């Protein structure tokens, strides 16, 4: 689902200051065809990322209130043991209620959902660092960072460790691909799914894949060979916080605003270097090719919300209108309900300006969260805290 060849180019362009990967590598700018067929429910007023001074629809807090609300929530660092180390995450809010389990995009981390968590009063959020991202352990040696089995197993291990009978999933970009695959693979174990900009892949250019595969594999192997040297060279190659910030902003082509980039770096950088597994920046994602994504759409059984930013910036992502229409049609046929909502904003709208996303998300949660969500939490989550 992710067109990551362009991501590699962006990461390489800023490698002198920081090893970076573009989490905006999913294919998802919504087409006018998709907008016309979107379900009428939960239609928020379309706001731009710079529209923070105007009226907020649905009672969403102003930008300066998100941090205040977040400060009122108790944040717990979580570490879930896995055979190659641990999956890290942060839990915001009450632990006696079932959380939204949030999966971030390529090259991002759990901080991607920090401001959103501060807007969902009463709904706890557990945001995970996927393998090789944030504070989670690096991807196991010899495995591709976008290996479907690895990512699927990571989420499965989290569900088992938490002891939850079902997951309520939120996914962005790469996390959307993982969440969609999980909801299709374990349809009785996912009770709702929210997609934040991806949902359907661009059709792959087979000739381009053949041409680029060899160089990609070689670069991935070189990055793996260099892992052992990372610790030795880290002190001499440390970048300043400002250098890391500027490199991250440049690599995302305008998708992130400055505050959003600072939020990601709080758990995405340590000691003048990114915590991101360097192999991530050199990998071709390809988590969900179009045929597999369509098969997933036919297998999902839970209510689904797709929030589709309408960005047309220099690094805007495009999706094939016909493919997206077919995907949404299959999803609506298979699931209990599927709603698509178009909003203004970039690929990182949920982090840049969460008030754009919150009204539709709140409406969806009001419709589909039940008493069971308030009765099944993880009160002993302390055993997993870092």
TORZA-934684 format. One line per field, with one value per residue (C-alpha): residue number from 1; chain; x, z, y. Coordinates in nm, 2 decimals, m for minus. Layout:
BEGIN
nr <- c(NUM	...)
kette <- c(A	...)
x <- c(X	...)
z <- c(Z	...)
y <- c(Y	...)
This chain:
BEGIN
nr <- c(1	2	3	4	5	6	7	8	9	10	11	12	13	14	15	16	17	18	19	20	21	22	23	24	25	26	27	28	29	30	31	32	33	34	35	36	37	38	39	40	41	42	43	44	45	46	47	48	49	50	51	52	53	54	55	56	57	58	59	60	61	62	63	64	65	66	67	68	69	70	71	72	73	74	75	76	77	78	79	80	81	82	83	84	85	86	87	88	89	90	91	92	93	94	95	96	97	98	99	100	101	102	103	104	105	106	107	108	109	110	111	112	113	114	115	116	117	118	119	120	121	122	123	124	125	126	127	128	129	130	131	132	133	134	135	136	137	138	139	140	141	142	143	144	145	146	147	148	149	150	151	152	153	154	155	156	157	158	159	160	161	162	163	164	165	166	167	168	169	170	171	172	173	174	175	176	177	178	179	180	181	182	183	184	185	186	187	188	189	190	191	192	193	194	195	196	197	198	199	200	201	202	203	204	205	206	207	208	209	210	211	212	213	214	215	216	217	218	219	220	221	222	223	224	225	226	227	228	229	230	231	232	233	234	235	236	237	238	239	240	241	242	243	244	245	246	247	248	249	250	251	252	253	254	255	256	257	258	259	260	261	262	263	264	265	266	267	268	269	270	271	272	273	274	275	276	277	278	279	280	281	282	283	284	285	286	287	288	289	290	291	292	293	294	295	296	297	298	299	300	301	302	303	304	305	306	307	308	309	310	311	312	313	314	315	316	317	318	319	320	321	322	323	324	325	326	327	328	329	330	331	332	333	334	335	336	337	338	339	340	341	342	343	344	345	346	347	348	349	350	351	352	353	354	355	356	357	358	359	360	361	362	363	364	365	366	367	368	369	370	371	372	373	374	375	376	377	378	379	380	381	382	383	384	385	386)
kette <- c(A	A	A	A	A	A	A	A	A	A	A	A	A	A	A	A	A	A	A	A	A	A	A	A	A	A	A	A	A	A	A	A	A	A	A	A	A	A	A	A	A	A	A	A	A	A	A	A	A	A	A	A	A	A	A	A	A	A	A	A	A	A	A	A	A	A	A	A	A	A	A	A	A	A	A	A	A	A	A	A	A	A	A	A	A	A	A	A	A	A	A	A	A	A	A	A	A	A	A	A	A	A	A	A	A	A	A	A	A	A	A	A	A	A	A	A	A	A	A	A	A	A	A	A	A	A	A	A	A	A	A	A	A	A	A	A	A	A	A	A	A	A	A	A	A	A	A	A	A	A	A	A	A	A	A	A	A	A	A	A	A	A	A	A	A	A	A	A	A	A	A	A	A	A	A	A	A	A	A	A	A	A	A	A	A	A	A	A	A	A	A	A	A	A	A	A	A	A	A	A	A	A	A	A	A	A	A	A	A	A	A	A	A	A	A	A	A	A	A	A	A	A	A	A	A	A	A	A	A	A	A	A	A	A	A	A	A	A	A	A	A	A	A	A	A	A	A	A	A	A	A	A	A	A	A	A	A	A	A	A	A	A	A	A	A	A	A	A	A	A	A	A	A	A	A	A	A	A	A	A	A	A	A	A	A	A	A	A	A	A	A	A	A	A	A	A	A	A	A	A	A	A	A	A	A	A	A	A	A	A	A	A	A	A	A	A	A	A	A	A	A	A	A	A	A	A	A	A	A	A	A	A	A	A	A	A	A	A	A	A	A	A	A	A	A	A	A	A	A	A	A	A	A	A	A	A	A	A	A	A	A	A	A	A	A	A	A	A	A	A	A	A	A	A	A	A	A	A	A	A	A	A	A	A	A	A)
x <- c(0.00	0.29	0.48	0.81	1.05	0.98	1.04	1.39	1.48	1.35	1.54	1.87	1.85	1.87	2.10	2.39	2.20	1.98	1.87	1.51	1.21	0.89	0.58	0.38	0.45	0.10	m0.12	m0.43	m0.53	m0.91	m1.06	m1.37	m1.53	m1.48	m1.61	m1.93	m1.99	m1.89	m2.15	m2.34	m2.29	m2.03	m1.94	m1.72	m1.66	m1.34	m1.07	m0.72	m0.41	m0.38	m0.74	m0.68	m0.83	m1.17	m1.47	m1.41	m1.69	m1.84	m1.69	m1.34	m1.08	m0.87	m0.51	m0.38	m0.62	m0.49	m0.18	m0.39	m0.62	m0.33	m0.17	m0.48	m0.43	m0.19	0.06	0.22	0.51	0.44	0.69	0.56	0.82	0.88	1.14	1.36	1.33	1.02	0.73	0.71	0.41	0.24	m0.10	m0.30	m0.60	m0.78	m0.67	m1.00	m1.15	m1.06	m0.83	m0.81	m0.49	m0.32	m0.06	0.16	0.29	0.63	0.92	0.69	0.63	0.36	0.39	0.19	m0.12	m0.03	m0.25	m0.54	m0.53	m0.56	m0.89	m1.08	m1.20	m1.29	m1.15	m0.81	m0.55	m0.26	m0.02	0.24	0.59	0.60	0.92	1.22	1.04	1.04	1.14	1.07	1.35	1.50	1.35	1.51	1.82	1.75	1.38	1.25	1.12	0.79	0.75	0.38	0.42	0.64	0.40	0.09	0.26	0.36	0.00	m0.11	0.15	0.02	m0.34	m0.23	m0.01	m0.30	m0.55	m0.81	m1.08	m1.10	m0.90	m1.03	m0.78	m0.67	m0.41	m0.22	m0.03	0.18	m0.02	m0.34	m0.20	m0.12	m0.45	m0.65	m0.45	m0.51	m0.89	m0.92	m0.70	m0.87	m1.22	m1.38	m1.10	m1.14	m1.46	m1.39	m1.14	m1.04	m0.82	m0.64	m0.52	m0.44	m0.71	m0.63	m0.30	m0.19	m0.16	0.21	0.41	0.55	0.83	0.95	0.94	1.16	1.40	1.43	1.43	1.80	1.93	1.68	1.79	2.16	2.10	1.90	2.18	2.43	2.22	2.20	2.58	2.62	2.40	2.70	2.89	2.61	2.69	3.06	3.00	2.71	2.91	3.11	2.81	2.56	2.34	2.19	1.82	1.77	1.94	1.73	1.42	1.50	1.59	1.27	1.07	1.25	1.20	0.83	0.78	0.54	0.32	0.44	0.43	0.70	0.51	0.42	0.78	0.89	0.63	0.76	1.12	1.05	1.05	1.21	1.56	1.81	2.17	2.17	2.05	1.71	1.60	1.46	1.61	1.83	1.70	1.35	1.48	1.61	1.32	1.05	0.72	0.48	0.29	m0.04	m0.04	m0.37	m0.51	m0.43	m0.59	m0.91	m0.91	m0.88	m1.18	m1.39	m1.29	m1.34	m1.65	m1.62	m1.75	m1.50	m1.43	m1.20	m1.07	m0.93	m0.73	m0.75	m0.40	m0.25	0.09	0.43	0.44	0.07	m0.02	m0.25	m0.48	m0.65	m1.01	m1.15	m0.95	m1.06	m1.42	m1.40	m1.23	m1.48	m1.77	m1.63	m1.56	m1.92	m2.06	m1.85	m1.84	m2.12	m2.08	m1.82	m1.81	m1.57	m1.52	m1.31	m1.13	m0.88	m0.52	m0.20	m0.11	m0.04	m0.37	m0.44	m0.11	m0.09	m0.44	m0.64	m0.96	m1.00	m1.03	m1.19	m1.56	m1.59	m1.40	m1.61	m1.93	m1.80	m1.70	m2.04	m2.21	m1.99	m1.83	m2.05	m2.07	m1.81	m1.55	m1.60	m1.60	m1.30	m0.97	m0.63	m0.62	m0.29	m0.12	0.14	0.31	0.39	0.50	0.86)
z <- c(0.00	0.04	m0.25	m0.07	m0.36	m0.33	0.04	m0.01	m0.22	0.04	0.31	0.12	0.04	0.42	0.53	0.60	0.90	0.99	0.87	0.79	0.62	0.50	0.68	0.42	0.19	0.17	m0.13	m0.02	m0.14	m0.18	m0.53	m0.61	m0.71	m0.35	m0.20	m0.40	m0.27	0.09	0.35	0.46	0.83	1.03	0.78	0.96	0.82	0.61	0.77	0.66	0.88	0.92	1.01	1.39	1.46	1.31	1.45	1.55	1.43	1.67	1.98	1.89	2.11	1.97	1.89	2.21	2.41	2.29	2.51	2.81	2.77	2.72	3.04	3.22	3.10	3.27	3.02	3.08	2.88	2.79	2.69	2.56	2.54	2.20	2.09	1.93	2.22	2.29	2.14	2.30	2.33	2.53	2.70	2.75	2.98	3.19	3.19	3.30	2.96	2.63	2.44	2.08	1.96	1.73	1.46	1.31	0.96	0.80	0.98	1.25	1.60	1.87	1.92	1.60	1.80	2.10	2.01	1.90	2.23	2.40	2.21	2.28	2.63	2.81	2.53	2.62	2.35	2.33	2.06	1.96	1.81	1.53	1.50	1.41	1.50	1.80	2.12	2.00	1.93	1.58	1.32	1.36	1.15	0.82	0.80	0.58	0.79	0.60	0.63	0.66	0.89	1.13	1.14	1.18	1.45	1.64	1.67	1.76	2.03	2.17	2.18	2.36	2.61	2.69	2.72	2.51	2.34	2.07	1.94	1.84	1.57	1.44	1.16	0.97	0.64	0.71	1.03	0.82	0.60	0.90	1.07	0.76	0.72	1.09	1.07	0.76	0.90	1.24	1.16	1.49	1.69	1.57	1.67	1.48	1.25	1.17	0.87	0.87	0.52	0.32	0.29	m0.07	m0.25	m0.58	m0.85	m0.87	m1.18	m1.24	m1.47	m1.20	m0.93	m1.14	m1.21	m0.85	m0.66	m0.70	m0.58	m0.29	m0.17	m0.19	0.00	0.26	0.31	0.34	0.60	0.79	0.77	0.91	1.22	1.42	1.35	1.45	1.82	1.75	1.52	1.70	1.92	1.63	1.39	1.64	1.50	1.69	1.77	1.52	1.25	1.32	1.31	0.98	0.82	0.93	0.80	0.47	0.43	0.46	0.18	0.38	0.53	0.88	1.05	1.29	1.61	1.47	1.38	1.73	1.87	1.67	1.76	2.14	2.12	1.78	1.86	2.13	2.17	1.84	1.62	1.52	1.70	1.37	1.24	0.94	0.73	0.73	0.52	0.26	0.23	m0.02	0.18	m0.05	0.26	0.07	m0.31	m0.47	m0.51	m0.14	m0.03	m0.22	m0.07	0.28	0.20	0.13	0.46	0.71	0.93	1.17	1.13	0.95	0.92	0.66	0.71	0.38	0.38	0.05	0.04	m0.30	m0.18	m0.35	m0.19	m0.21	m0.26	m0.53	m0.55	m0.85	m0.84	m0.99	m0.75	m0.45	m0.55	m0.59	m0.26	m0.07	m0.24	m0.14	0.21	0.25	0.13	0.37	0.69	0.92	0.81	0.63	0.62	0.42	0.52	0.32	0.53	0.45	0.56	0.48	0.51	0.88	0.94	1.26	1.41	1.26	1.33	1.51	1.53	1.16	1.23	1.58	1.49	1.25	1.49	1.79	1.59	1.49	1.84	1.98	1.73	1.78	2.12	2.36	2.72	2.66	2.58	2.93	3.10	2.95	3.01	3.12	3.49	3.55	3.26	3.52	3.46	3.11	3.20	3.13)
y <- c(0.00	0.23	0.38	0.40	0.44	0.82	0.79	0.65	0.95	1.19	1.01	1.00	1.37	1.45	1.16	1.39	1.53	1.24	0.90	0.96	0.79	0.95	0.83	0.99	0.71	0.57	0.62	0.80	1.15	1.11	1.15	1.35	1.03	0.89	1.21	1.19	0.84	0.90	0.82	1.13	1.06	1.24	1.51	1.77	2.11	2.10	2.30	2.37	2.31	2.69	2.74	2.71	3.06	2.98	2.80	2.43	2.19	1.94	2.11	2.01	2.20	2.47	2.39	2.55	2.34	2.00	2.02	2.13	1.83	1.60	1.73	1.61	1.25	1.02	0.89	0.55	0.41	0.05	m0.22	m0.55	m0.83	m0.99	m1.25	m0.98	m0.73	m0.53	m0.33	0.02	0.24	0.51	0.47	0.79	0.79	0.53	0.17	0.03	0.09	m0.07	0.17	0.27	0.09	0.34	0.24	0.51	0.57	0.48	0.65	0.80	0.68	0.67	1.04	1.08	1.03	1.25	1.55	1.33	1.15	1.49	1.56	1.23	1.29	0.97	0.74	0.60	0.56	0.31	0.42	0.17	0.21	m0.04	m0.25	m0.04	0.28	0.51	0.33	m0.02	m0.27	m0.27	m0.51	m0.85	m0.90	m1.06	m0.95	m0.68	m0.38	m0.40	m0.78	m0.85	m1.14	m0.94	m0.65	m0.87	m1.08	m0.76	m0.65	m1.00	m1.02	m0.69	m0.81	m1.13	m0.94	m0.70	m0.99	m0.80	m1.00	m0.74	m0.45	m0.11	0.00	0.34	0.34	0.61	0.54	0.23	0.17	0.18	m0.10	m0.30	m0.23	m0.32	m0.64	m0.73	m0.65	m0.88	m1.16	m1.16	m1.03	m1.14	m0.98	m0.62	m0.44	m0.11	0.04	0.40	0.48	0.81	0.87	0.56	0.29	0.20	0.16	0.30	0.03	m0.08	m0.01	m0.35	m0.23	0.02	m0.25	m0.48	m0.19	m0.07	m0.40	m0.48	m0.15	m0.15	m0.49	m0.40	m0.08	m0.27	m0.52	m0.24	m0.07	m0.40	m0.44	m0.09	m0.15	m0.28	0.04	0.27	0.28	0.34	0.63	0.79	1.03	1.17	1.20	1.34	1.62	1.91	1.91	2.19	1.99	1.69	1.90	2.07	1.74	1.58	1.87	1.86	1.49	1.52	1.77	2.00	1.73	1.81	2.15	2.24	2.16	1.82	1.74	1.84	1.60	1.31	1.38	1.37	0.99	0.96	1.10	1.02	1.16	1.35	1.07	0.92	0.60	0.49	0.16	0.28	m0.01	0.15	0.44	0.20	m0.04	m0.05	m0.09	m0.27	m0.39	m0.42	m0.45	m0.36	m0.72	m0.80	m0.47	m0.55	m0.90	m0.74	m0.51	m0.81	m0.97	m0.69	m0.73	m0.44	m0.08	0.13	0.51	0.65	1.00	1.13	1.45	1.65	1.78	1.89	1.99	1.91	1.56	1.49	1.13	1.02	0.72	0.57	0.69	0.36	0.15	0.35	0.34	m0.04	m0.08	0.13	m0.05	m0.39	m0.26	m0.14	m0.47	m0.68	m0.47	m0.37	m0.01	0.20	0.58	0.79	1.15	1.41	1.67	1.95	1.90	1.72	1.36	1.43	1.63	1.42	1.55	1.90	2.00	1.73	1.94	1.86	1.49	1.49	1.56	1.26	1.04	1.14	1.07	0.73	0.64	0.75	0.52	0.22	0.21	0.00	m0.08	m0.36	m0.10	0.06	m0.28	m0.44	m0.26	m0.36	m0.25	m0.44	m0.26	m0.16	m0.50	m0.38	m0.02	0.08)
